[in-house]
Amino acid sequence: MASLKDVAKLAQVSLMTVSRAINSPDKLNKDTYTKVKKAIDELNYVPDVSALKIRGDRKVPQLIGVLALDTATTPFSVELLQAIEKTAQAHQCTTLIVNLFDDHDAEQSINTLLSYRPAGIIFTSMGFRKITIPSKLQSQPLVLANCISSDLPVASYVPDDYQGQYHAMERVIAQGYKKPLCIYLSLNTLAGKLRRKAVEQAWQDHNLLLSDLTSYHLNLELGDEHYLDTIEIINRYFKEGSPDIDVIICGNDRIALLVYQVLLGLGYKIPQQVAVLGYDNMVGIGELFYPPLTTVQLPHYQIGERAALHIINGIKDKQEYKIDCPLLIRQSI
């Protein structure tokens, strides 16, 4: 890779002149700047950002570090990480994303990120969860995105799963459904607990009996193959015909996808005979259900945007910020 000295030699100018051409071109006459610029282009020279930082150059873009714990393994990473990067660029900042695939063995990745001396770090995760903050990050300007800390007070931006599910259930109740079958995420997940709590609270707030709710939790902590347990649950109630169920509340859109397949395979019409409610608005899939699936939008873009602005604006608050999850009304209810 070409160096500053290589540029100076080709342009037949001093190192200081090359530096001025890069950082303060207005201080050079037009002919000198043109000569240096031609040498830079010919050599494909790229300024050494680390060297600029050492010299304390104020024109170096602020760097936001991103530690992405399993985030890149999900389609939602596209929106969350894209939001961070776009927001950073809009504020003349740069981002460095480092993927983590095990939060218990992250030291090397963290060391790599810290070596760039970021202005702040955003820790993101796949799925709303509690994380343990590595010791080396505890003294850094830090914000969490789609996760919360299990040990230290730190700013976090998370989906308001309770609000999203409660609002969706109000829609279900307003449509007159009386006998829901609820297939939730794992009971030991934050989303699984919050969404069930919201369903039951909305039901009770409308003077309906909890005994009219039929509820299951999938054991997804044992592996994604347990999504297929949905098939057994649906067959249990619908295979023999005329079930006492009029709506199925799904823990997420992956569950809803299986529910659709089984119901349609058994000859049921959605929503004429049984309605279906999803959650997440699964990227690239949500609008492809037939009929289109009513679901709740996870606000991953807004989470990423707000987390980035937290670092950029130097916000000092260390609280949990809940981002609304809007209901997307389609034709399955």
C-alpha positions in Angstrom: 0.0 0.0 0.0 1.3 3.4 -0.9 2.6 5.7 1.8 2.6 9.5 2.3 6.3 9.4 1.3 5.4 7.7 -2.0 2.9 10.4 -2.8 5.4 13.2 -2.0 8.1 11.5 -4.1 5.9 11.1 -7.1 4.5 14.6 -6.8 8.0 16.0 -6.1 6.8 17.9 -3.1 7.4 17.8 0.7 5.5 15.6 3.2 4.0 18.7 4.7 2.6 19.7 1.3 0.9 16.3 0.8 -0.5 16.6 4.3 -2.0 20.0 3.5 -3.4 18.7 0.2 -5.3 16.1 2.2 -6.4 18.1 5.3 -6.3 21.8 4.2 -6.4 22.0 0.4 -7.4 25.7 0.6 -3.9 26.5 1.9 -2.3 25.3 -1.4 -2.2 27.0 -4.8 -4.3 25.3 -7.4 -1.3 23.9 -9.4 0.3 22.3 -6.4 -2.9 20.7 -5.2 -3.6 19.3 -8.7 -0.2 17.8 -8.8 -0.6 16.1 -5.4 -4.1 15.0 -6.2 -2.9 13.4 -9.4 -0.2 11.4 -7.4 -2.7 10.3 -4.8 -5.0 9.0 -7.6 -2.2 7.3 -9.5 -1.0 5.5 -6.3 -4.5 4.8 -4.9 -3.2 6.3 -1.7 -5.5 6.1 1.4 -4.8 8.2 4.5 -3.8 6.3 7.6 -6.6 7.0 10.1 -4.7 5.6 13.0 -1.9 8.0 12.4 -4.3 10.9 12.1 -5.8 9.9 15.5 -2.3 9.8 17.1 -1.7 13.4 15.9 -5.1 14.4 17.3 -6.5 15.5 13.9 -10.0 16.8 14.6 -11.1 16.0 11.1 -10.9 12.2 11.7 -14.5 10.9 11.6 -15.8 9.7 15.0 -15.8 5.9 15.2 -18.7 4.0 16.6 -17.9 0.4 17.5 -20.6 -2.3 17.1 -20.4 -5.7 18.8 -23.0 -7.9 17.2 -23.7 -11.0 19.3 -25.3 -13.5 16.9 -27.0 -10.6 15.2 -25.7 -11.5 11.8 -27.4 -14.9 12.0 -30.8 -13.3 11.7 -32.6 -11.4 8.9 -33.3 -8.7 11.5 -29.6 -7.8 11.6 -30.1 -6.1 8.2 -32.4 -3.4 9.6 -30.7 -3.0 13.0 -27.1 -2.8 11.7 -28.2 -0.8 8.6 -29.8 1.8 10.9 -26.7 2.2 12.9 -24.5 2.6 9.9 -26.9 5.0 8.1 -27.3 7.2 11.2 -23.6 7.3 11.7 -22.9 8.3 8.1 -25.6 11.1 8.4 -23.6 12.5 11.3 -20.2 12.2 9.6 -19.3 9.2 11.8 -17.9 5.8 10.8 -18.8 2.4 12.1 -16.8 -0.8 12.8 -18.9 -3.9 13.2 -17.4 -6.9 14.9 -19.4 -10.1 15.0 -19.6 -12.2 18.2 -20.8 -15.8 18.2 -20.2 -16.5 21.9 -20.5 -13.8 24.5 -18.4 -16.0 26.9 -15.4 -16.0 24.6 -15.3 -12.5 23.2 -12.0 -11.1 24.5 -10.2 -11.1 21.1 -13.0 -9.4 19.3 -13.3 -6.8 22.0 -9.6 -6.1 22.0 -9.7 -5.7 18.2 -12.6 -3.2 18.5 -11.0 -1.2 21.4 -7.7 -0.9 19.6 -9.5 1.5 17.2 -10.3 3.8 20.2 -14.1 4.1 19.3 -16.0 7.1 20.7 -18.6 4.6 21.9 -19.7 1.0 21.6 -23.1 -0.4 20.7 -23.7 -4.0 21.9 -26.4 -5.7 19.8 -27.9 -9.2 20.1 -30.0 -11.7 18.3 -33.4 -11.8 20.0 -34.3 -9.6 23.0 -32.2 -11.1 25.8 -30.2 -10.4 29.0 -26.4 -10.2 28.4 -23.4 -10.1 30.7 -21.2 -7.1 29.9 -17.6 -8.1 29.5 -15.3 -6.4 32.0 -13.3 -4.5 29.4 -16.5 -2.8 28.2 -17.7 -1.7 31.6 -15.7 1.5 31.6 -16.5 2.4 28.0 -19.2 4.6 26.6 -21.7 1.8 26.0 -25.3 1.4 24.8 -27.2 -1.8 24.4 -29.5 -2.5 21.4 -32.1 -5.3 21.6 -30.7 -6.5 24.9 -30.4 -5.5 28.5 -27.8 -6.0 31.1 -28.0 -8.6 33.8 -25.4 -7.0 36.0 -24.7 -3.2 35.4 -26.8 -0.1 34.8 -26.4 0.8 31.1 -28.5 2.5 28.5 -30.5 0.1 26.4 -32.9 0.4 23.5 -35.4 -2.5 23.3 -38.7 -3.5 21.7 -41.7 -2.9 23.9 -43.0 -6.4 23.5 -45.6 -6.0 26.2 -47.1 -2.9 24.5 -47.1 -4.6 21.1 -48.8 -7.8 22.2 -51.3 -5.9 24.4 -52.4 -3.7 21.5 -52.6 -6.7 19.2 -54.9 -8.5 21.7 -57.1 -5.5 21.9 -57.6 -5.9 18.2 -58.4 -9.6 18.6 -60.9 -8.9 21.3 -62.5 -6.0 19.4 -63.1 -8.4 16.4 -65.1 -10.6 18.7 -62.9 -13.7 19.1 -63.6 -15.7 22.3 -61.5 -18.9 22.2 -57.8 -18.2 21.6 -55.2 -20.9 21.2 -51.8 -19.3 22.2 -48.5 -20.8 21.1 -45.8 -18.8 22.8 -42.0 -18.7 22.6 -40.0 -20.4 25.3 -41.1 -19.5 28.8 -37.6 -18.6 29.9 -37.1 -15.9 27.2 -37.9 -12.3 27.9 -40.2 -12.1 24.8 -42.0 -15.3 25.8 -42.8 -14.0 29.3 -43.7 -10.5 28.3 -46.0 -11.5 25.4 -47.9 -14.0 27.5 -48.3 -11.5 30.3 -49.7 -8.9 27.8 -52.1 -11.4 26.3 -53.5 -12.4 29.7 -53.7 -8.8 31.0 -55.5 -7.6 27.9 -57.9 -10.5 28.2 -58.7 -9.8 31.9 -58.9 -6.0 31.3 -61.9 -6.7 29.0 -63.6 -8.9 31.7 -62.8 -12.1 29.9 -62.0 -15.4 31.7 -58.4 -16.7 31.6 -59.9 -20.2 31.5 -60.9 -19.4 27.9 -57.3 -19.1 26.9 -55.5 -22.3 25.8 -51.7 -21.8 26.2 -48.5 -23.5 25.2 -44.8 -22.6 25.3 -42.4 -24.1 22.7 -39.1 -25.5 24.2 -37.0 -23.5 21.7 -34.0 -23.4 24.1 -33.6 -27.1 23.1 -33.3 -26.2 19.4 -35.2 -24.7 16.6 -36.5 -28.1 15.6 -39.0 -27.6 18.4 -40.8 -25.1 16.2 -42.2 -28.3 14.7 -44.1 -29.0 17.9 -46.5 -26.4 16.5 -47.7 -29.0 14.1 -48.6 -31.5 16.8 -50.5 -28.8 18.8 -52.6 -27.7 15.8 -53.4 -31.3 14.8 -54.5 -32.0 18.4 -57.2 -29.4 18.1 -58.1 -29.3 14.4 -57.5 -32.7 12.8 -60.8 -34.1 13.9 -62.8 -31.0 12.8 -65.0 -28.4 14.6 -62.6 -27.3 17.3 -63.6 -24.9 20.0 -60.9 -22.5 18.8 -61.5 -19.3 16.8 -58.1 -17.6 16.8 -54.5 -18.7 17.1 -52.1 -16.3 18.8 -48.5 -17.1 17.6 -45.4 -16.2 19.5 -43.7 -15.1 16.3 -44.2 -15.3 12.5 -42.2 -18.6 12.2 -44.9 -20.2 14.4 -47.6 -18.5 12.3 -46.0 -19.9 9.1 -46.4 -23.5 10.4 -49.9 -22.8 11.7 -50.9 -21.6 8.2 -49.4 -24.7 6.5 -51.2 -27.1 8.9 -54.6 -25.3 8.9 -54.6 -24.9 5.1 -53.5 -28.5 4.7 -56.5 -29.6 6.8 -58.8 -27.6 4.7 -59.5 -24.7 7.1 -60.1 -21.2 5.7 -58.2 -18.2 7.3 -59.7 -16.1 8.8 -63.3 -17.3 8.0 -63.0 -20.4 10.2 -60.0 -19.5 12.3 -58.0 -16.3 12.5 -54.2 -16.1 13.0 -52.1 -13.4 14.7 -48.3 -13.3 14.3 -45.5 -11.3 15.9 -42.2 -9.9 14.5 -43.2 -9.1 10.9 -40.5 -11.5 9.7 -38.3 -9.8 7.1 -39.0 -10.7 3.5 -41.8 -13.0 4.6 -44.5 -11.1 6.5 -46.4 -9.9 3.4 -46.1 -13.2 1.5 -48.6 -15.2 3.7 -51.8 -15.9 2.0 -54.0 -14.4 3.2 -51.6 -11.7 4.4 -50.7 -12.1 8.1 -51.7 -9.6 10.7 -48.7 -9.2 12.9 -46.7 -6.9 15.2 -43.6 -5.1 13.8 -40.4 -5.4 15.8 -38.8 -1.9 15.6 -35.2 -3.0 14.8 -34.5 0.0 12.6 -35.6 2.4 15.2 -33.6 0.6 17.9 -30.4 0.8 15.8 -31.0 4.5 15.0 -31.7 5.5 18.6 -28.7 3.6 19.9 -26.4 5.3 17.4 -27.8 8.7 18.3 -27.2 7.9 21.9 -23.5 7.6 21.2 -23.3 10.5 18.7 -25.1 12.9 21.0 -23.2 11.9 24.1 -26.3 11.0 26.1 -25.4 10.1 29.6 -28.6 8.4 30.8 -28.3 4.8 31.8 -31.9 3.7 31.5 -34.0 1.3 29.5 -35.8 2.9 26.5 -38.7 0.9 25.2 -39.6 1.4 21.5 -43.2 0.9 20.4 -44.0 -2.2 18.3 -46.8 -1.2 15.9 -49.6 -3.6 14.9 -49.8 -4.3 11.1 -53.4 -5.1 10.3 -53.7 -7.4 7.3 -56.3 -10.0 6.4 -55.7 -13.0 8.8 -57.9 -11.6 11.5 
